[in-house]
Amino acid sequence: MIPLKDYNPTRRFPLVSVAFIVLNVLVFILDRISGHYEPLLIETARGLVRTRQFVGGLSADFALVPAVLTSHPFLALPTVFSSMFLHGNWLHIASNMLYLWIFGNNVEDVLGRMRFIVFYFTCGLVAALAQVLSSPGSEIPMVGASGAVAGVMGAYLLLFPHARILTFVPIIFFFTFIEVPAFIIIGYWVLLQFLNANWLGGGELRGGVAYFAHIGGFVAGVVFMWLAGMGRSGGYRRL
């Protein structure tokens, strides 16, 4: 299931969400221009698989490497945040920005712009640390806004569980568009993260995906909103 849009209007223009999307796209384009692809061996449930991952250009200096963070935490800490604006390929950035566009505007509308910035980076930080803790010795570079976006999805789930989401559903050679409540589309996504993390096992970037970062970011988003007193009994206050 691929969400396309929600039917959940906001009071004001989502300036921060749009700014994050623009910044991510610009950095991605610069990364493509400045670097190159290199072959990497990624460990999966079926063994080592050779893949081509973008580790040149900006990614070479600003991606997060768990082993470097654990051995030199003060020097590598900035890469926790810089890596949030780097992406491995077009599909990677397209999916992250789509989810940020759909869910970010309403969360920003509730939190307010400054608090949303703090929220976004906090979720991204927790997501990165969750992945590092799952495999502290990994030398595979981590990039992507997925952890922070997962936090946004967690907040959206708590705030608007019954919001209607227009969803694309491919079925073998056919496809259809349906409207489903947010708790179904987000719940389905969360279930996939837990199943993949459990099935593939371990904290390495199995299959090239940081599942523990997704889970960590999502949990951070839910906890943040819960501690802020939002989403309880379906109520919240816009800030």
LUMLOGU-170577 format. One record per residue: x, y, z of N, C-alpha, C in turn. Coordinates in steps of 0.2 Angstrom, whole numbers, padded with zeros to 4 digits, always signed. Example, Ala and Ser with C-alpha at 12.3 -4.5 7.8 and 13.67 -1.06 7.14 Angstrom:
+0066-0028+0039+0062-0022+0039+0066-0016+0039+0064-0011+0035+0068-0005+0036+0064+0000+0039
This chain:
+0004-0006+0000+0000+0000+0000+0004+0006+0000+0003+0011-0005+0007+0017-0005+0002+0023-0004+0003+0027+0001-0001+0033+0003+0001+0038-0003-0005+0042-0005-0004+0047-0010-0005+0054-0007-0011+0054-0003-0013+0060+0000-0018+0059+0006-0018+0064+0010-0023+0063+0015-0028+0069+0015-0034+0068+0018-0040+0073+0018-0040+0076+0025-0035+0080+0026-0034+0082+0033-0031+0089+0033-0036+0094+0032-0033+0101+0031-0030+0104+0036-0026+0109+0035-0022+0113+0040-0024+0120+0040-0022+0123+0046-0024+0130+0047-0019+0135+0043-0013+0132+0042-0008+0137+0039-0003+0133+0035+0001+0136+0031+0005+0133+0026+0011+0130+0030+0012+0123+0028+0018+0120+0031+0025+0122+0029+0027+0127+0031+0033+0130+0029+0039+0126+0030+0039+0123+0036+0045+0119+0038+0045+0113+0035+0040+0109+0034+0039+0103+0030+0042+0104+0023+0039+0109+0020+0041+0111+0013+0049+0113+0013+0051+0116+0018+0058+0118+0018+0063+0112+0018+0060+0107+0023+0064+0101+0023+0064+0097+0017+0059+0097+0013+0058+0093+0007+0063+0096+0002+0063+0103+0001+0067+0107-0004+0074+0106-0002+0076+0106+0004+0083+0105+0006+0085+0098+0005+0081+0093+0006+0083+0086+0005+0084+0085-0003+0080+0088-0007+0080+0087-0014+0087+0091-0016+0088+0097-0014+0094+0100-0016+0100+0097-0014+0101+0094-0008+0106+0090-0006+0107+0084-0010+0102+0081-0012+0102+0075-0016+0105+0076-0022+0103+0081-0026+0105+0083-0032+0113+0085-0032+0115+0089-0027+0122+0090-0026+0126+0084-0025+0123+0079-0021+0127+0073-0020+0128+0069-0026+0122+0069-0030+0123+0065-0037+0128+0068-0041+0129+0075-0041+0134+0079-0045+0141+0078-0043+0142+0078-0036+0148+0078-0033+0152+0071-0032+0148+0066-0032+0151+0059-0031+0150+0054-0036+0151+0048-0033+0151+0042-0038+0148+0036-0034+0146+0031-0038+0144+0024-0035+0150+0020-0033+0150+0016-0028+0155+0011-0027+0151+0004-0025+0154-0001-0027+0151-0008-0025+0152-0009-0017+0147-0012-0014+0147-0013-0007+0144-0020-0006+0147-0024-0001+0144-0030+0000+0139-0029+0006+0132-0031+0005+0127-0030+0010+0125-0037+0012+0125-0038+0019+0123-0045+0022+0116-0045+0022+0113-0050+0019+0106-0051+0020+0104-0058+0023+0098-0060+0023+0096-0067+0026+0099-0072+0021+0100-0070+0015+0102-0075+0010+0110-0075+0009+0113-0071+0013+0120-0071+0013+0123-0064+0010+0129-0064+0008+0132-0057+0006+0129-0056-0002+0127-0050-0003+0125-0048-0009+0128-0041-0011+0131-0042-0017+0135-0036-0020+0130-0031-0022+0130-0025-0020+0126-0019-0022+0130-0013-0024+0126-0008-0027+0130-0002-0029+0126+0003-0024+0130+0006-0020+0128+0011-0015+0132+0018-0016+0128+0023-0015+0131+0030-0016+0135+0031-0010+0142+0031-0010+0146+0033-0004+0151+0038-0006+0151+0041-0012+0155+0046-0014+0153+0053-0012+0156+0058-0015+0153+0065-0014+0152+0067-0007+0146+0070-0006+0144+0072+0001+0143+0066+0006+0141+0061+0003+0140+0055+0007+0146+0052+0010+0152+0053+0007+0158+0051+0009+0160+0054+0016+0158+0060+0017+0160+0064+0023+0155+0065+0028+0148+0065+0025+0143+0067+0030+0138+0061+0031+0139+0055+0029+0135+0049+0031+0137+0047+0038+0132+0044+0041+0134+0041+0048+0136+0034+0048+0142+0033+0051+0145+0026+0051+0145+0024+0058+0141+0019+0060+0140+0017+0067+0147+0016+0071+0151+0012+0067+0158+0011+0070+0162+0017+0072+0161+0022+0068+0165+0028+0069+0161+0032+0075+0155+0032+0075+0151+0035+0080+0153+0032+0087+0153+0026+0087+0155+0022+0094+0162+0023+0096+0166+0024+0091+0173+0025+0093+0175+0032+0094+0172+0037+0090+0174+0044+0091+0167+0048+0091+0164+0047+0097+0157+0050+0097+0157+0057+0096+0161+0061+0099+0161+0068+0098+0163+0071+0091+0167+0067+0088+0169+0069+0081+0163+0067+0076+0160+0061+0077+0155+0059+0073+0148+0061+0074+0147+0064+0080+0140+0066+0081+0137+0070+0076+0140+0075+0073+0137+0079+0068+0134+0075+0062+0137+0070+0061+0135+0066+0055+0128+0062+0056+0126+0062+0063+0119+0060+0064+0114+0064+0061+0116+0071+0061+0111+0076+0058+0112+0077+0051+0118+0077+0049+0120+0078+0041+0117+0072+0037+0118+0066+0040+0115+0060+0036+0108+0060+0035+0104+0064+0039+0097+0065+0038+0095+0068+0031+0100+0071+0028+0098+0075+0022+0102+0072+0016+0104+0066+0017+0107+0062+0012+0103+0056+0010+0103+0054+0004+0099+0048+0002+0102+0044-0003+0101+0037-0003+0105+0032-0007+0103+0032-0015+0097+0034-0016+0094+0034-0023+0088+0037-0024+0085+0038-0030+0079+0042-0031+0073+0039-0028+0073+0032-0028+0067+0029-0024+0067+0031-0017+0073+0031-0014+0074+0032-0007+0072+0039-0005+0074+0044-0009+0072+0051-0007+0064+0052-0009+0062+0049-0014+0055+0050-0016+0050+0048-0011+0052+0042-0009+0047+0039-0004+0047+0043+0003+0053+0045+0005+0054+0049+0011+0050+0055+0011+0051+0059+0005+0048+0065+0004+0041+0065+0003+0038+0059+0000+0031+0058-0001+0028+0058+0006+0031+0054+0011+0028+0052+0017+0028+0059+0021+0034+0063+0021+0034+0069+0024+0029+0074+0022+0028+0074+0015+0023+0079+0013+0016+0077+0015+0014+0071+0015+0008+0068+0017+0006+0069+0025+0011+0067+0029+0010+0067+0036+0013+0073+0040+0018+0076+0037+0022+0082+0040+0018+0088+0041+0014+0090+0036+0010+0096+0037+0005+0097+0043+0002+0091+0044-0003+0091+0050+0001+0091+0057+0006+0087+0057+0010+0087+0063+0013+0094+0065+0016+0097+0059+0018+0104+0060+0013+0109+0062+0007+0108+0059+0001+0113+0061+0000+0112+0068+0000+0106+0071-0002+0105+0078+0004+0108+0083+0010+0106+0081+0016+0108+0085+0018+0115+0085+0017+0118+0079+0020+0124+0078+0027+0123+0074+0029+0128+0071+0035+0128+0067+0041+0126+0071+0043+0130+0076+0049+0129+0080+0049+0122+0083+0043+0121+0086+0043+0114+0090+0043+0109+0085+0041+0109+0079+0041+0104+0074+0048+0103+0072+0052+0108+0071+0059+0107+0070+0063+0103+0075+0062+0105+0082+0065+0101+0087+0062+0094+0087+0056+0093+0086+0053+0086+0086+0056+0082+0080+0057+0085+0074+0060+0081+0068+0067+0079+0070+0071+0084+0072+0078+0082+0073+0079+0077+0079+0074+0078+0084+0074+0073+0090+0073+0066+0088+0068+0065+0083+0066+0059+0081+0072+0056+0076+0075+0060+0072+0080+0058+0068+0086+0055+0073+0087+0059+0078+0093+0057+0083+0091+0051+0086+0085+0050+0089+0084+0043+0092+0084+0038+0087+0082+0039+0081+0082+0034+0076+0089+0031+0074+0093+0036+0073+0100+0035+0072+0104+0031+0077+0102+0033+0084+0105+0029+0089+0102+0022+0090+0096+0021+0088+0093+0015+0089+0097+0010+0084+0098+0012+0078+0102+0008+0073+0109+0007+0075+0112+0012+0078+0119+0011+0080+0119+0006+0086+0115+0007+0090+0114+0002+0096+0113-0005+0094+0109-0006+0088+0108-0013+0086+0114-0016+0082+0119-0012+0080+0125-0014+0077+0130-0009+0078+0133-0008+0084+0138-0003+0085+0145-0004+0081+0146-0010+0078+0152-0011+0075+0152-0010+0067+0146-0009+0065+0145-0008+0058+0148-0003+0054+0151-0004+0049+0155+0001+0045+0151+0003+0039+0145+0001+0038+0141+0003+0032+0138+0010+0033+0139+0014+0029+0136+0021+0030+0129+0021+0030+0126+0025+0034+0119+0026+0035+0117+0033+0032+0112+0033+0028+0109+0040+0026+0102+0039+0025+0099+0045+0025+0091+0045+0024+0088+0049+0030+0082+0052+0028+0077+0055+0033+0072+0050+0035+0073+0044+0034+0068+0039+0036+0066+0039+0043+0071+0040+0048+0070+0039+0055+0066+0045+0057+0068+0051+0055+0064+0057+0057+0057+0057+0054+0056+0055+0048+0049+0054+0045+0045+0049+0048+0049+0043+0051+0045+0038+0054+0042+0041+0061+0046+0046+0064+0044+0050+0070+0037+0054+0068+0037+0057+0062+0032+0061+0060+0026+0056+0059+0027+0050+0057+0021+0046+0056+0018+0043+0063+0023+0042+0067+0021+0040+0074+0016+0046+0077+0018+0052+0076+0014+0058+0079+0008+0058+0076+0008+0057+0069+0001+0058+0065-0003+0052+0067-0001+0046+0069-0005+0041+0071-0008+0042+0077-0005+0045+0082-0007+0047+0088-0013+0053+0088-0011+0057+0083-0016+0063+0083-0022+0062+0079-0021+0059+0073-0026+0058+0068-0027+0051+0066-0028+0046+0070-0029+0039+0068-0034+0038+0063-0039+0042+0063-0045+0040+0058-0045+0045+0052-0040+0049+0051-0039+0053+0045-0039+0048+0039-0043+0051+0034-0043+0047+0028-0037+0048+0023-0034+0042+0021-0028+0042+0017-0030+0039+0010-0029+0043+0005-0029+0040-0002-0023+0035-0003-0025+0029-0005-0019+0024-0005-0019+0020-0012-0013+0020-0015-0013+0016-0021-0011+0008-0019-0015+0004-0021-0014-0003-0019-0013-0008-0026-0007-0010-0027-0006-0014-0033-0008-0021-0031-0011-0025-0036-0013-0032-0035-0011-0036-0041-0006-0039-0041-0003-0043-0046-0002-0038-0052-0006-0039-0057-0006-0035-0063-0011-0029-0063-0015-0029-0058-0020-0023-0057-0018-0019-0052-0021-0013-0052-0020-0008-0046-0027-0005-0045-0028-0002-0039-0034+0002-0037-0032+0007-0032-0036+0012-0031-0035+0017-0027-0041+0017-0022-0039+0017-0015-0044+0016-0010-0043+0021-0004-0048+0023-0001-0047+0027+0005-0047+0023+0012-0042+0024+0016-0041+0020+0022-0039+0024+0027-0041+0023+0034-0040+0027+0039-0032+0027+0041-0029+0032+0043-0022+0032+0045-0019+0026+0049-0023+0024+0054-0021+0019+0058-0019+0012+0054-0023+0011+0048-0022+0005+0044-0015+0006+0040-0015+0012+0037-0009+0012+0032-0002+0013+0036-0003+0017+0042+0003+0018+0046+0005+0011+0050-0001+0008+0052+0000+0002+0056+0003-0004+0051+0001-0004+0045+0004-0009+0040+0011-0007+0039+0013-0001+0039+0020+0001+0038+0024-0001+0044+0022+0000+0050+0025-0002+0056+0026-0009+0057+0021-0013+0055+0021-0020+0055+0027-0023+0051+0027-0020+0045+0033-0022+0040+0040-0021+0043+0040-0015+0046+0047-0014+0049+0049-0019+0055+0044-0021+0059+0046-0026+0064+0047-0033+0061+0043-0034+0056+0044-0041+0053+0050-0042+0049+0052-0036+0046+0058-0036+0042+0064-0036+0047+0064-0032+0052+0069-0032+0057+0070-0039+0060+0065-0042+0062+0065-0049+0065+0067-0054+0060+0064-0054+0054+0066-0059+0049+0073-0059+0047+0075-0053+0045+0082-0052+0043+0087-0053+0048+0085-0051+0054+0089-0052+0060+0095-0047+0060+0097-0046+0066+0103-0042+0067+0102-0034+0066+0107-0030+0067+0107-0023+0066+0110-0020+0060+0114-0025+0057+0117-0022+0050+0112-0020+0046+0114-0016+0041+0109-0014+0036+0107-0019+0031+0103-0024+0034+0101-0030+0030+0097-0028+0024+0099-0030+0018+0095-0028+0012+0096-0021+0011+0101-0017+0014+0102-0010+0013+0097-0006+0017+0093-0008+0021+0088-0004+0025+0089-0004+0032+0089+0002+0035+0090+0002+0043+0083+0002+0046+0081-0005+0047+0074-0006+0050+0074-0003+0057+0079-0004+0061+0079-0002+0068+0079+0006+0069+0082+0009+0064+0081+0016+0064+0074+0018+0063+0070+0015+0058+0063+0016+0057+0059+0015+0063+0060+0010+0067+0057+0008+0073+0058+0013+0078+0065+0015+0079+0067+0020+0084+0064+0026+0083+0064+0029+0077+0061+0035+0075+0053+0035+0076+0050+0030+0074+0042+0029+0075+0041+0030+0083+0044+0026+0087+0043+0026+0094+0044+0032+0097+0050+0036+0095+0051+0042+0097+0046+0047+0096+0043+0047+0090+0037+0051+0088+0031+0050+0093+0029+0044+0094+0024+0042+0098+0025+0045+0105+0031+0043+0108+0032+0045+0115+0033+0053+0116+0036+0056+0111+0036+0064+0111+0029+0067+0111+0024+0064+0107+0018+0067+0107+0014+0065+0113+0015+0059+0116+0012+0057+0122+0014+0061+0128+0020+0062+0128+0023+0066+0134+0021+0074+0134+0020+0076+0127+0017+0083+0126+0010+0083+0128+0006+0078+0129-0001+0078+0131-0005+0079+0125-0003+0077+0119-0007+0077+0113-0009+0070+0111-0015+0070+0108-0017+0063+0106-0021+0059+0111-0021+0061+0117-0025+0057+0122-0032+0059+0121-0036+0053+0121-0043+0054+0120-0045+0058+0114-0041+0057+0109-0042+0060+0103-0042+0068+0103-0039+0071+0108-0039+0078+0109-0032+0081+0108-0031+0087+0106-0024+0090+0106-0025+0097+0105-0020+0101+0106-0021+0108+0105-0015+0110+0100-0017+0115+0096-0013+0117+0091-0008+0123+0094-0002+0123+0092+0003+0127+0095+0006+0132+0090
